[in-house]
Amino acid sequence: MAQAKPVESQDYGEQQIKVLKDLEAVRLRPGMYIGSTGPEGLLHLIYEIVDNSIDEAMAGRCDEIEVIVHPDNRVTVKDNGGGIPVGIHKEEGVSTVQVVLTVLHAGGKFDNEAYKVSGGLHGVGVSVVNALSSDLEVRVHRDGKEHVQNYKQGIPQDELSAVGDTDIHGTHITFMADSEIFGEVKYDFSTLNLRLRELAYLNPGLTIVINNLATEVRNVYKFEGGIASYVQALNDGREAVHEEPILFEREGEGWKVEIAMQFTNNYDENLYSFANNIRTKEGGTHLTGYKTALTRVMNEYAREKKILTQNDSNLDGRDAREGLTAIISVKLMDPLFEGQTKTKLGNTEMQEICSNAVREGLNLFFNKNTGIARSILEKSLSAQRARLAAQKARQLVRRKDALFSSTLPGKLADCSERDPAKSELFIVEGDSAGGSAKQGRSREFQAILPLRGKVLNVEKARLNKLLDNKELSNLITAMGTGIREEFDIERLRYHKVIIMTDADVDGAHIRTLLLTFFFRNFRALIEASNIYIAQPPLYLIRRGNKRTYLFDESALEEHRANNKSGFEVRRFKGLGEMNADELWDTTMDPEKRVLKLVTIKDALESDELFTILMGSEVKPRRDFIRDNADKITNLDI
């Protein structure tokens, strides 16, 4: 048996052991601390500082926070809290401000004295921001004095010093994200705005100001109604089963639970959970406790009041939550998050705490509001009947070898490639466009599915109606994943599902209907980057034998401004008017085409937008159009 070769000292010795001091590790591996160095990572820098200010608010020392985005993308976060302590830290021998800004896991959140509840419990927040900033300035207003210190890439450039008297209190931090780390520094103002609005809802009475100096947009958020106001805002555009949200709170040693919920006549459930103001996108024990108790309470009440008879089967969770919008917000002393991104709460005790809170609160509400309780239960019973009908429909469809079998729709022109990673499915508007697409495509890897007529608006339809719709059932069959509880992304037959509609208003409407279909029923495909939008041209410019394709009105206006005469303009009324070779060259050829990847920046924002645009209420849609009219650059009438 051969012996292992000894490791030579020159291969591995003391000199190979590198110790990363202070904030060097953060700059070397920024993704470990903020998730990425892309747009989300940039916003994470702001969130880390804002979280500290929110902690001050939860401790009762702050009632106003302002975030300023300067024209050069420098960011200032101000709060009127107590201010970071400025005295000399006994262990470190420098100011406490410098310790907080330069030492990982330093802060006032580990002994549960300064902060009973905190979101930034990893203690890396502001020090990480400092490390990843080309320069940072901190101004602390405390005990009648203003103190200032400057940093570059996390390194102090001077000592903390008092520069004058002040009659305010709080911490002001201004930083410039380092382009060496992030490349182009540009913030997604819309996403930032939504997060700050969310924080204002979660902290009633707290004023949060967001001020974009580059665009001169300043928004002020303050919601005395807290999460109940949040639920009402989310349901704007939906028909509510009961006018006021159901609201209950419970508090114990080291924890607090707040729940607001409202049932609507829509068909989707919208549950959003938070722990210490952090959105737990993957849920966790608090959400599990809420769901379990909600279903149990509704079944027990329905049995007690004979709404469910002895022969009726129990409601399941889907029935109980149909049309429900709920916010579950917990605040606790020692939260256990899964990972630095904090997307799932792991505290086991919170499941029972939330379950008990729901049982007590909802039982009390139902017994005091029997009419509303009956309306909610009738809504759930209707959901149960529709679910059972859809289940029978799926079973029938299976027997007929359609949705869940190898038999593909006759209208589908499939490709020869059998590797999903190399295959594309084009969803095309109309048979005429489908004909051009079938002739122009590459049969090897591109499949074509034409849809006839207006696509069903799934925002106003239950699953059984969706399954009865021939065009959408064909699409489900073509994709191969199944739907709802049968959904399996591993069965997806094409890793690029491409919506290809006309480049006009009618095409945009069909595109929106399809996006609603995917968002409500196949969100996992969007999250996995499987859904795309094709970009067909709107105009053909001919100058002799030269052809140029333009994709919108602004491009045409620019062309006319630079070319006064000698060219012919042809406007495509639809994909069906394009020759097969034109469609291939402009829209389908992977070497030349432009595809837009469909993403979800924020599920809450997307949910609100689909409800407004595709829901049954007219007023919110009219208000949205009015409020956004100034952003419309091209209206095809």
Wavefront OBJ file of the C-alpha trace (Angstrom):
o trace
v 0.000 0.000 0.000
v 1.470 3.336 -1.077
v 2.074 5.853 1.682
v 0.861 9.414 1.427
v 3.466 11.859 0.263
v 4.536 14.179 3.091
v 3.635 17.846 2.688
v 6.751 19.870 2.043
v 7.235 22.950 4.221
v 7.471 25.178 1.176
v 4.046 23.907 0.035
v 2.152 24.671 3.187
v 3.566 26.557 6.135
v 3.037 29.503 8.425
v 3.509 31.926 5.576
v 0.455 30.456 3.800
v -1.847 31.335 6.702
v -3.266 34.787 6.038
v -5.155 36.648 8.740
v -7.599 39.217 7.403
v -7.672 42.043 9.916
v -10.443 44.485 10.680
v -12.624 44.913 7.593
v -10.274 43.387 4.994
v -12.382 40.222 4.900
v -15.470 42.232 4.019
v -13.782 43.845 1.031
v -12.329 40.528 -0.095
v -15.653 38.619 0.132
v -18.437 41.234 0.128
v -21.061 38.735 -1.039
v -20.742 36.858 2.262
v -21.979 39.944 4.090
v -24.469 41.658 1.778
v -25.513 38.856 -0.568
v -24.212 40.333 -3.842
v -22.366 43.259 -5.368
v -25.202 43.987 -7.788
v -28.231 46.278 -7.361
v -29.550 44.266 -4.391
v -26.225 44.540 -2.607
v -26.190 48.302 -3.081
v -29.635 48.596 -1.510
v -28.500 46.282 1.292
v -25.995 48.947 2.331
v -28.815 51.424 2.893
v -30.967 48.842 4.645
v -28.204 47.998 7.121
v -27.995 51.606 8.306
v -31.763 52.110 8.259
v -32.151 48.944 10.356
v -30.023 50.550 13.064
v -32.289 53.598 13.028
v -35.366 51.363 13.170
v -33.868 49.674 16.225
v -33.665 53.116 17.840
v -37.344 53.633 17.012
v -38.343 50.264 18.506
v -36.393 51.201 21.635
v -38.497 54.374 21.884
v -35.674 56.824 21.172
v -36.475 57.798 17.558
v -39.598 58.914 15.700
v -38.161 60.130 12.371
v -35.764 58.685 9.802
v -34.736 60.315 6.535
v -32.935 58.680 3.613
v -31.412 61.060 1.071
v -30.069 59.891 -2.293
v -27.811 62.619 -3.668
v -27.326 63.340 -7.403
v -23.901 61.606 -7.341
v -25.519 58.544 -5.672
v -24.036 59.354 -2.317
v -26.514 58.353 0.396
v -27.309 59.979 3.747
v -29.333 58.270 6.485
v -30.462 60.481 9.366
v -32.343 59.602 12.512
v -33.292 61.513 15.644
v -32.421 58.678 18.002
v -30.061 58.791 20.944
v -26.915 58.893 18.814
v -24.060 56.370 18.888
v -22.157 56.660 22.197
v -19.078 58.844 21.707
v -17.002 57.994 24.769
v -13.815 55.921 24.751
v -14.483 52.187 24.622
v -12.707 50.553 27.555
v -11.633 47.396 25.732
v -10.658 48.920 22.365
v -9.162 52.201 23.563
v -10.828 54.299 20.834
v -14.183 56.049 20.586
v -17.237 53.807 20.664
v -18.262 55.331 17.336
v -15.045 54.023 15.770
v -15.562 50.594 17.321
v -19.077 50.375 15.875
v -17.825 51.460 12.436
v -14.722 49.254 12.225
v -15.259 46.102 14.279
v -17.503 43.289 13.076
v -20.035 42.043 15.623
v -19.732 45.220 17.645
v -22.873 46.985 18.784
v -25.422 47.411 21.519
v -27.590 44.470 20.487
v -25.967 41.516 22.211
v -26.804 41.996 25.885
v -30.536 42.792 25.450
v -30.131 45.931 27.524
v -29.797 48.745 24.967
v -32.095 46.994 22.493
v -34.805 44.558 23.616
v -35.702 43.918 19.965
v -33.443 44.323 16.965
v -33.375 43.420 13.293
v -29.628 43.742 12.755
v -28.604 41.074 15.248
v -25.573 39.904 13.310
v -23.890 43.148 14.383
v -22.107 43.618 11.057
v -24.298 46.333 9.554
v -22.671 49.726 9.649
v -19.122 48.313 9.786
v -19.770 46.434 6.548
v -21.173 49.569 4.913
v -18.049 51.416 6.036
v -15.756 48.742 4.582
v -17.555 48.793 1.217
v -17.668 52.588 0.877
v -15.020 54.665 -0.868
v -15.676 57.258 1.826
v -18.031 57.608 4.783
v -18.793 60.417 7.188
v -20.523 59.932 10.519
v -22.053 62.823 12.474
v -23.319 62.084 15.961
v -25.518 64.602 17.761
v -25.439 63.719 21.432
v -25.357 65.488 24.793
v -25.464 68.920 23.151
v -22.398 68.328 20.943
v -21.934 67.432 17.280
v -19.175 64.873 16.682
v -17.669 64.064 13.260
v -15.354 61.370 11.879
v -14.350 60.417 8.307
v -13.363 57.090 6.761
v -12.051 55.791 3.450
v -12.666 52.138 2.591
v -13.282 51.494 6.268
v -10.063 53.135 7.473
v -10.371 56.139 9.858
v -8.939 59.317 8.367
v -9.088 61.266 11.620
v -10.214 60.991 15.215
v -13.805 61.493 16.295
v -13.970 65.131 17.302
v -16.566 67.584 18.593
v -17.086 70.335 16.031
v -19.707 72.441 17.732
v -22.833 72.638 19.816
v -26.154 71.192 18.708
v -29.737 71.220 19.920
v -30.703 68.001 18.123
v -29.903 64.363 18.776
v -29.323 61.359 16.547
v -26.915 59.831 14.039
v -26.289 61.016 10.463
v -24.250 58.754 8.168
v -23.273 59.693 4.610
v -21.507 57.132 2.445
v -20.436 56.563 -1.149
v -20.558 52.922 -2.225
v -17.145 51.929 -3.586
v -17.139 51.534 -7.370
v -14.149 49.176 -6.999
v -16.580 46.740 -5.352
v -19.893 47.507 -7.076
v -18.910 48.844 -10.506
v -21.574 51.351 -11.499
v -23.228 52.789 -8.404
v -26.908 53.280 -9.210
v -29.803 52.669 -6.834
v -33.199 51.209 -7.662
v -35.249 54.048 -6.202
v -38.569 52.247 -6.663
v -37.468 49.226 -4.617
v -35.935 51.452 -1.940
v -39.128 53.482 -1.761
v -41.246 50.340 -1.283
v -39.021 49.015 1.509
v -39.150 52.296 3.414
v -42.919 52.494 3.012
v -43.122 48.936 4.308
v -41.083 49.874 7.380
v -43.408 52.796 8.061
v -46.405 50.446 8.054
v -44.627 48.041 10.389
v -43.768 50.806 12.856
v -46.921 52.886 13.419
v -46.236 56.491 14.342
v -42.721 56.467 12.873
v -42.124 59.027 10.121
v -39.874 57.843 7.294
v -38.809 60.283 4.597
v -37.193 59.288 1.313
v -35.687 62.132 -0.655
v -34.257 61.584 -4.142
v -32.433 64.832 -4.886
v -31.591 63.733 -8.432
v -35.271 63.540 -9.449
v -36.628 65.935 -6.814
v -39.018 63.240 -5.563
v -39.671 63.368 -1.821
v -42.056 60.932 -0.128
v -43.102 61.057 3.512
v -44.597 57.945 5.111
v -46.355 57.744 8.465
v -49.111 55.249 9.218
v -50.816 55.412 12.583
v -52.898 52.381 11.608
v -49.820 50.166 11.254
v -50.263 46.757 9.641
v -54.061 47.125 9.491
v -53.509 50.096 7.165
v -51.015 47.967 5.251
v -53.580 45.227 4.639
v -56.136 47.800 3.453
v -53.577 49.284 1.060
v -52.768 45.839 -0.335
v -56.462 45.161 -0.855
v -57.114 48.406 -2.666
v -58.800 47.229 -5.854
v -60.214 44.064 -4.297
v -63.772 43.633 -3.057
v -63.527 42.967 0.680
v -65.771 40.442 2.440
v -65.627 42.618 5.594
v -64.873 46.342 5.665
v -62.282 46.575 8.462
v -59.301 44.224 8.770
v -59.281 41.769 11.658
v -56.517 42.892 13.996
v -55.124 41.299 17.128
v -51.962 41.605 19.192
v -50.395 39.436 21.872
v -47.322 40.202 23.969
v -45.223 38.194 26.409
v -41.776 38.091 27.947
v -39.369 38.884 25.101
v -41.909 38.691 22.253
v -44.817 40.466 20.589
v -47.176 39.252 17.839
v -49.269 41.500 15.590
v -51.608 40.080 12.965
v -53.872 41.933 10.531
v -56.039 40.043 8.044
v -58.865 40.722 5.629
v -60.784 38.369 3.345
v -61.685 39.460 -0.185
v -63.679 37.986 -3.054
v -60.485 37.361 -5.009
v -59.090 33.859 -5.376
v -55.436 34.168 -4.414
v -53.984 34.212 -0.929
v -51.465 36.898 -0.027
v -49.629 36.243 3.224
v -46.611 38.315 4.217
v -44.575 37.621 7.332
v -42.033 39.731 9.189
v -39.709 39.225 12.136
v -38.261 42.331 13.775
v -39.239 44.296 10.643
v -37.288 41.907 8.399
v -39.381 40.407 5.585
v -39.179 36.643 6.005
v -39.769 35.766 2.367
v -39.434 32.054 3.047
v -41.768 32.216 6.029
v -40.804 30.253 9.094
v -42.264 29.115 12.376
v -44.435 32.221 12.870
v -46.142 31.741 9.501
v -46.572 27.998 10.057
v -48.245 28.653 13.402
v -50.566 31.205 11.817
v -51.651 28.927 8.957
v -52.237 25.897 11.152
v -54.335 27.781 13.695
v -56.348 29.640 11.051
v -57.546 26.409 9.410
v -58.282 24.758 12.750
v -60.294 27.728 14.094
v -62.356 28.021 10.915
v -63.193 24.299 10.906
v -64.048 24.257 14.616
v -66.282 27.317 14.291
v -67.968 25.942 11.166
v -68.702 22.665 12.957
v -69.984 24.423 16.073
v -72.366 26.632 14.083
v -73.467 23.762 11.790
v -72.076 25.549 8.737
v -70.188 22.303 8.119
v -72.454 19.280 8.644
v -71.436 15.847 9.856
v -71.124 14.540 6.300
v -69.057 17.486 5.043
v -65.289 17.167 4.812
v -63.124 19.724 6.605
v -61.838 22.814 4.888
v -58.186 22.524 4.028
v -55.676 25.359 4.246
v -56.207 26.469 0.653
v -59.947 26.803 1.224
v -59.467 28.736 4.453
v -56.992 31.160 2.877
v -58.633 31.836 -0.506
v -58.881 35.593 -1.025
v -57.062 36.283 2.249
v -54.562 39.089 2.680
v -52.639 38.947 5.957
v -49.621 40.500 7.617
v -47.951 38.496 10.383
v -45.408 40.606 12.259
v -43.469 39.282 15.238
v -40.881 41.022 17.362
v -38.702 38.967 19.636
v -35.583 39.287 21.716
v -33.445 36.544 20.199
v -34.584 35.749 16.654
v -32.949 32.879 14.816
v -32.718 33.632 11.106
v -31.472 31.233 8.494
v -28.413 32.974 7.076
v -27.380 36.608 6.821
v -30.154 37.333 4.334
v -32.726 36.538 7.066
v -35.415 35.046 4.863
v -36.777 32.420 7.253
v -37.486 32.508 10.986
v -36.384 29.415 12.910
v -37.453 30.051 16.529
v -39.490 26.951 17.393
v -41.373 28.670 20.222
v -42.886 31.185 17.780
v -45.010 28.500 16.118
v -46.993 27.859 19.295
v -47.036 31.548 20.251
v -48.508 32.575 16.884
v -50.882 29.623 16.862
v -52.250 30.573 20.284
v -52.528 34.226 19.262
v -54.623 33.283 16.221
v -56.845 30.886 18.151
v -57.589 33.441 20.857
v -57.915 36.455 18.578
v -59.915 34.879 15.762
v -62.283 32.994 18.062
v -63.011 36.217 19.923
v -63.625 38.085 16.650
v -65.900 35.376 15.219
v -67.986 35.191 18.388
v -68.429 38.973 18.429
v -69.048 39.268 14.653
v -71.135 36.243 13.716
v -72.380 37.769 10.453
v -68.865 38.429 9.199
v -67.756 35.005 10.395
v -70.523 33.332 8.389
v -69.624 35.348 5.270
v -65.987 34.283 5.595
v -66.927 30.628 6.073
v -69.295 30.704 3.096
v -66.466 32.111 1.005
v -64.232 29.228 2.140
v -66.942 26.643 1.442
v -67.290 28.044 -2.058
v -63.520 27.703 -2.455
v -63.746 24.094 -1.270
v -66.425 23.258 -3.823
v -64.393 24.859 -6.611
v -61.246 23.014 -5.482
v -63.017 19.670 -5.493
v -64.492 20.447 -8.920
v -61.040 21.348 -10.231
v -59.650 18.152 -8.732
v -62.267 16.096 -10.579
v -61.518 18.045 -13.759
v -57.811 17.262 -13.444
v -58.540 13.609 -12.874
v -60.766 13.578 -15.959
v -58.087 15.345 -17.955
v -55.515 12.770 -16.880
v -57.784 9.994 -18.078
v -58.108 11.772 -21.406
v -54.318 12.016 -21.722
v -54.164 15.808 -21.855
v -52.691 18.090 -19.196
v -50.510 15.548 -17.441
v -49.657 13.077 -20.173
v -47.271 12.850 -23.075
v -50.002 13.860 -25.553
v -49.254 17.421 -26.661
v -51.782 19.909 -28.027
v -52.365 19.681 -31.765
v -51.680 23.404 -32.226
v -48.183 23.030 -30.788
v -45.391 22.899 -33.365
v -42.783 21.171 -31.222
v -39.027 21.221 -31.695
v -36.792 18.200 -32.250
v -34.461 19.007 -29.343
v -35.294 16.988 -26.195
v -32.958 18.750 -23.769
v -35.125 21.375 -21.982
v -32.077 23.555 -21.328
v -31.626 23.963 -25.098
v -35.321 24.313 -25.988
v -37.559 27.364 -26.375
v -41.342 27.734 -26.433
v -42.789 30.809 -28.176
v -46.321 31.714 -27.068
v -47.650 33.584 -30.086
v -50.708 35.804 -30.457
v -53.078 34.399 -33.094
v -52.918 31.781 -35.841
v -51.619 34.228 -38.445
v -48.607 35.191 -36.343
v -48.225 31.540 -35.415
v -47.947 30.659 -39.086
v -45.139 33.164 -39.662
v -43.373 31.999 -36.507
v -43.611 28.330 -37.510
v -42.134 29.083 -40.943
v -39.390 31.352 -39.611
v -38.272 29.371 -36.554
v -35.411 26.978 -36.110
v -37.248 23.655 -35.892
v -34.338 22.133 -34.013
v -34.836 24.016 -30.729
v -37.824 26.388 -31.129
v -41.431 25.305 -30.482
v -44.444 27.482 -31.381
v -47.812 27.568 -29.604
v -50.351 30.007 -31.087
v -53.137 31.242 -28.800
v -56.465 32.108 -30.367
v -58.719 34.867 -29.080
v -58.523 36.835 -25.864
v -56.627 35.138 -23.045
v -58.641 34.462 -19.872
v -58.066 37.024 -17.099
v -57.092 34.635 -14.287
v -57.282 37.475 -11.739
v -61.056 37.038 -11.911
v -61.211 33.241 -12.269
v -60.776 30.188 -10.073
v -58.655 27.208 -11.061
v -61.558 25.152 -12.407
v -62.446 27.913 -14.869
v -58.794 28.194 -15.874
v -58.643 24.462 -16.596
v -61.798 24.735 -18.696
v -60.101 27.361 -20.877
v -58.756 25.531 -23.937
v -55.973 28.001 -24.755
v -54.520 28.065 -21.233
v -54.913 24.321 -20.730
v -52.974 23.851 -24.004
v -50.228 26.084 -22.613
v -50.058 24.126 -19.348
v -49.857 20.873 -21.297
v -47.116 22.218 -23.566
v -44.987 23.348 -20.616
v -45.368 19.968 -18.932
v -45.053 21.114 -15.302
v -48.634 20.574 -14.131
v -50.297 23.255 -12.007
v -50.811 24.063 -8.317
v -50.289 20.980 -6.121
v -49.171 18.894 -9.138
v -46.623 21.516 -10.226
v -43.110 20.165 -10.711
v -40.557 22.501 -12.242
v -38.316 19.542 -13.077
v -40.850 18.528 -15.743
v -40.593 21.853 -17.593
v -40.072 20.981 -21.260
v -38.576 24.341 -22.326
v -36.242 26.421 -20.187
v -37.082 29.510 -22.217
v -40.806 30.260 -22.350
v -41.120 33.368 -24.532
v -44.206 35.562 -24.808
v -44.271 36.971 -28.359
v -47.139 39.396 -29.045
v -47.728 42.323 -31.379
v -45.844 45.525 -30.598
v -49.035 47.532 -30.048
v -51.615 48.147 -27.329
v -53.579 44.950 -28.052
v -50.371 42.953 -27.873
v -49.468 44.657 -24.599
v -52.872 43.684 -23.179
v -52.431 40.033 -24.110
v -48.907 40.149 -22.711
v -50.256 41.481 -19.398
v -52.906 38.755 -19.272
v -50.231 36.100 -19.788
v -47.953 37.671 -17.183
v -50.875 37.618 -14.734
v -51.360 33.926 -15.548
v -47.700 33.155 -14.852
v -47.459 35.321 -11.722
v -50.575 33.839 -10.108
v -50.006 30.196 -11.077
v -46.349 29.700 -12.082
v -44.393 32.181 -9.982
v -41.630 29.593 -9.558
v -40.928 29.775 -13.309
v -40.436 33.541 -13.055
v -38.193 33.145 -10.014
v -36.163 30.502 -11.891
v -35.658 32.886 -14.871
v -37.680 30.778 -17.326
v -40.111 33.450 -18.605
v -39.109 35.979 -21.305
v -40.748 38.620 -23.478
v -39.804 38.924 -27.159
v -39.213 42.361 -28.662
v -40.646 42.500 -32.200
v -40.144 45.694 -34.196
v -42.917 48.225 -34.771
v -41.424 49.870 -37.886
v -39.418 48.921 -40.953
v -37.290 51.669 -42.508
v -36.287 51.157 -46.151
v -33.564 53.216 -47.799
v -32.874 51.608 -51.154
v -31.894 48.019 -50.401
v -31.026 48.791 -46.809
v -33.473 47.746 -44.095
v -33.576 49.085 -40.524
v -35.992 47.914 -37.854
v -37.213 50.240 -35.107
v -38.976 49.100 -31.959
v -40.929 52.141 -30.754
v -42.094 55.679 -31.545
v -39.122 57.371 -29.909
v -36.714 55.449 -32.137
v -38.714 56.547 -35.193
v -38.666 60.182 -34.100
v -34.919 60.013 -33.562
v -34.434 58.450 -36.992
v -36.495 61.186 -38.643
v -34.531 63.871 -36.823
v -31.275 62.496 -38.233
v -32.577 61.541 -41.663
v -34.771 64.190 -43.302
v -35.693 62.306 -46.485
v -34.959 59.426 -48.814
v -36.477 56.621 -46.759
v -39.757 54.741 -46.550
v -41.539 53.892 -43.272
v -43.658 50.789 -42.877
v -45.576 50.149 -39.657
v -46.226 46.540 -38.719
v -49.805 46.089 -37.556
v -48.941 42.692 -36.133
v -46.584 39.741 -36.226
v -48.775 38.122 -38.876
v -47.831 40.933 -41.324
v -44.151 40.094 -41.053
v -42.558 37.662 -43.455
v -41.101 34.552 -41.869
v -37.539 35.683 -42.588
v -38.259 39.137 -41.112
v -39.630 37.598 -37.928
v -36.584 35.356 -37.621
v -34.080 38.136 -38.291
v -35.638 40.643 -35.878
v -37.256 38.643 -33.097
v -36.327 34.952 -33.031
v -32.684 34.617 -34.085
v -30.643 34.143 -30.867
v -27.727 35.934 -32.499
v -29.691 39.145 -33.159
v -32.828 39.246 -31.039
v -33.443 41.063 -27.765
v -35.318 39.183 -25.028
v -36.520 40.730 -21.797
v -36.230 38.454 -18.777
v -39.318 38.627 -16.560
v -38.312 39.089 -12.918
v -40.043 39.842 -9.630
v -38.277 42.652 -7.808
v -40.826 42.731 -5.043
v -43.705 40.303 -4.590
v -45.781 42.833 -2.654
v -45.389 45.479 -5.354
v -46.176 42.961 -8.085
v -49.237 41.681 -6.262
v -50.571 45.218 -5.831
v -49.942 46.051 -9.487
v -51.665 42.944 -10.875
v -54.637 43.542 -8.592
v -54.952 47.144 -9.775
v -54.508 46.433 -13.478
v -56.394 43.147 -13.754
v -58.838 43.180 -10.828
v -62.569 43.886 -10.898
v -62.435 47.328 -9.235
v -62.374 50.210 -11.730
v -61.479 53.132 -9.458
v -57.974 51.962 -8.416
v -57.149 51.251 -12.066
v -58.380 54.715 -13.096
v -56.372 56.307 -10.276
v -53.252 54.380 -11.316
v -53.568 55.541 -14.933
v -54.108 59.138 -13.806
v -51.141 59.078 -11.394
v -48.818 57.562 -14.001
v -50.022 59.433 -17.078
v -46.905 61.619 -17.111
v -44.728 58.490 -17.528
v -46.443 57.378 -20.753
v -44.297 58.123 -23.790
v -46.180 56.155 -26.421
v -49.935 55.628 -26.534
v -51.270 53.666 -29.500
v -54.920 54.606 -30.162
l 1 2 3 4 5 6 7 8 9 10 11 12 13 14 15 16 17 18 19 20 21 22 23 24 25 26 27 28 29 30 31 32 33 34 35 36 37 38 39 40 41 42 43 44 45 46 47 48 49 50 51 52 53 54 55 56 57 58 59 60 61 62 63 64 65 66 67 68 69 70 71 72 73 74 75 76 77 78 79 80 81 82 83 84 85 86 87 88 89 90 91 92 93 94 95 96 97 98 99 100 101 102 103 104 105 106 107 108 109 110 111 112 113 114 115 116 117 118 119 120 121 122 123 124 125 126 127 128 129 130 131 132 133 134 135 136 137 138 139 140 141 142 143 144 145 146 147 148 149 150 151 152 153 154 155 156 157 158 159 160 161 162 163 164 165 166 167 168 169 170 171 172 173 174 175 176 177 178 179 180 181 182 183 184 185 186 187 188 189 190 191 192 193 194 195 196 197 198 199 200 201 202 203 204 205 206 207 208 209 210 211 212 213 214 215 216 217 218 219 220 221 222 223 224 225 226 227 228 229 230 231 232 233 234 235 236 237 238 239 240 241 242 243 244 245 246 247 248 249 250 251 252 253 254 255 256 257 258 259 260 261 262 263 264 265 266 267 268 269 270 271 272 273 274 275 276 277 278 279 280 281 282 283 284 285 286 287 288 289 290 291 292 293 294 295 296 297 298 299 300 301 302 303 304 305 306 307 308 309 310 311 312 313 314 315 316 317 318 319 320 321 322 323 324 325 326 327 328 329 330 331 332 333 334 335 336 337 338 339 340 341 342 343 344 345 346 347 348 349 350 351 352 353 354 355 356 357 358 359 360 361 362 363 364 365 366 367 368 369 370 371 372 373 374 375 376 377 378 379 380 381 382 383 384 385 386 387 388 389 390 391 392 393 394 395 396 397 398 399 400 401 402 403 404 405 406 407 408 409 410 411 412 413 414 415 416 417 418 419 420 421 422 423 424 425 426 427 428 429 430 431 432 433 434 435 436 437 438 439 440 441 442 443 444 445 446 447 448 449 450 451 452 453 454 455 456 457 458 459 460 461 462 463 464 465 466 467 468 469 470 471 472 473 474 475 476 477 478 479 480 481 482 483 484 485 486 487 488 489 490 491 492 493 494 495 496 497 498 499 500 501 502 503 504 505 506 507 508 509 510 511 512 513 514 515 516 517 518 519 520 521 522 523 524 525 526 527 528 529 530 531 532 533 534 535 536 537 538 539 540 541 542 543 544 545 546 547 548 549 550 551 552 553 554 555 556 557 558 559 560 561 562 563 564 565 566 567 568 569 570 571 572 573 574 575 576 577 578 579 580 581 582 583 584 585 586 587 588 589 590 591 592 593 594 595 596 597 598 599 600 601 602 603 604 605 606 607 608 609 610 611 612 613 614 615 616 617 618 619 620 621 622 623 624 625 626 627 628 629 630 631 632 633 634 635 636 637
